[in-house]
Amino acid sequence: MIQTENRKSDEAVGKGIVAIFALIAVLAAVSFAYQTAVGWYEAAAIWLAEAGQYLAGFWPF
């Protein structure tokens, strides 16, 4: 095995790995935000449906 010291190559590989991890972190944050927004939307839709049914119970017809 031949081992050489190439600082520019090492720096480029290090920057590439950091860029990949940063991309994964950004995608994870976007996924978390999307799941949170969808959860809020679904919870609000369920709450509004139940509130509507409750209020419809007072309808005289």
BALOBA-1460 file (C-alpha; in Angstrom, 3 decimals):
// residues 61
<rec num="1" residu="m" x="0.000" y="0.000" z="0.000"/>
<rec num="2" residu="i" x="1.398" y="3.336" z="-1.009"/>
<rec num="3" residu="q" x="0.583" y="6.214" z="1.268"/>
<rec num="4" residu="t" x="0.970" y="9.760" z="0.072"/>
<rec num="5" residu="e" x="0.284" y="13.055" z="1.713"/>
<rec num="6" residu="n" x="-1.960" y="15.162" z="-0.458"/>
<rec num="7" residu="r" x="-3.475" y="17.929" z="1.618"/>
<rec num="8" residu="k" x="-5.616" y="19.357" z="-1.193"/>
<rec num="9" residu="s" x="-7.206" y="15.989" z="-1.848"/>
<rec num="10" residu="d" x="-7.781" y="15.412" z="1.869"/>
<rec num="11" residu="e" x="-9.409" y="18.837" z="2.202"/>
<rec num="12" residu="a" x="-11.615" y="18.208" z="-0.823"/>
<rec num="13" residu="v" x="-12.782" y="14.859" z="0.551"/>
<rec num="14" residu="g" x="-13.431" y="16.428" z="3.945"/>
<rec num="15" residu="k" x="-15.452" y="19.249" z="2.403"/>
<rec num="16" residu="g" x="-17.405" y="16.713" z="0.335"/>
<rec num="17" residu="i" x="-18.281" y="14.673" z="3.416"/>
<rec num="18" residu="v" x="-19.358" y="17.817" z="5.281"/>
<rec num="19" residu="a" x="-21.485" y="18.867" z="2.300"/>
<rec num="20" residu="i" x="-23.188" y="15.455" z="2.228"/>
<rec num="21" residu="f" x="-23.938" y="15.610" z="5.961"/>
<rec num="22" residu="a" x="-25.238" y="19.170" z="5.596"/>
<rec num="23" residu="l" x="-27.532" y="18.076" z="2.766"/>
<rec num="24" residu="i" x="-28.845" y="15.183" z="4.872"/>
<rec num="25" residu="a" x="-29.454" y="17.554" z="7.800"/>
<rec num="26" residu="v" x="-31.358" y="20.003" z="5.585"/>
<rec num="27" residu="l" x="-33.482" y="17.202" z="4.117"/>
<rec num="28" residu="a" x="-34.226" y="15.892" z="7.617"/>
<rec num="29" residu="a" x="-35.294" y="19.384" z="8.732"/>
<rec num="30" residu="v" x="-37.558" y="19.775" z="5.694"/>
<rec num="31" residu="s" x="-39.067" y="16.336" z="6.320"/>
<rec num="32" residu="f" x="-39.694" y="17.177" z="9.984"/>
<rec num="33" residu="a" x="-41.309" y="20.518" z="9.093"/>
<rec num="34" residu="y" x="-43.516" y="18.841" z="6.470"/>
<rec num="35" residu="q" x="-44.644" y="16.105" z="8.859"/>
<rec num="36" residu="t" x="-45.373" y="18.705" z="11.536"/>
<rec num="37" residu="a" x="-47.450" y="20.837" z="9.143"/>
<rec num="38" residu="v" x="-49.386" y="17.803" z="7.910"/>
<rec num="39" residu="g" x="-50.031" y="16.727" z="11.504"/>
<rec num="40" residu="w" x="-51.350" y="20.177" z="12.417"/>
<rec num="41" residu="y" x="-53.547" y="20.213" z="9.320"/>
<rec num="42" residu="e" x="-55.016" y="16.796" z="10.062"/>
<rec num="43" residu="a" x="-55.588" y="17.646" z="13.735"/>
<rec num="44" residu="a" x="-57.298" y="20.920" z="12.781"/>
<rec num="45" residu="a" x="-59.491" y="19.144" z="10.216"/>
<rec num="46" residu="i" x="-60.557" y="16.538" z="12.789"/>
<rec num="47" residu="w" x="-61.227" y="19.230" z="15.404"/>
<rec num="48" residu="l" x="-63.303" y="21.300" z="12.976"/>
<rec num="49" residu="a" x="-65.295" y="18.243" z="11.899"/>
<rec num="50" residu="e" x="-66.054" y="17.347" z="15.514"/>
<rec num="51" residu="a" x="-66.958" y="20.949" z="16.364"/>
<rec num="52" residu="g" x="-69.258" y="21.054" z="13.334"/>
<rec num="53" residu="q" x="-70.976" y="17.849" z="14.413"/>
<rec num="54" residu="y" x="-71.382" y="19.212" z="17.921"/>
<rec num="55" residu="l" x="-72.898" y="22.462" z="16.655"/>
<rec num="56" residu="a" x="-75.099" y="20.571" z="14.187"/>
<rec num="57" residu="g" x="-76.560" y="18.731" z="17.174"/>
<rec num="58" residu="f" x="-78.312" y="21.965" z="18.158"/>
<rec num="59" residu="w" x="-79.924" y="22.337" z="14.708"/>
<rec num="60" residu="p" x="-83.685" y="22.075" z="15.198"/>
<rec num="61" residu="f" x="-84.375" y="20.102" z="12.017"/>
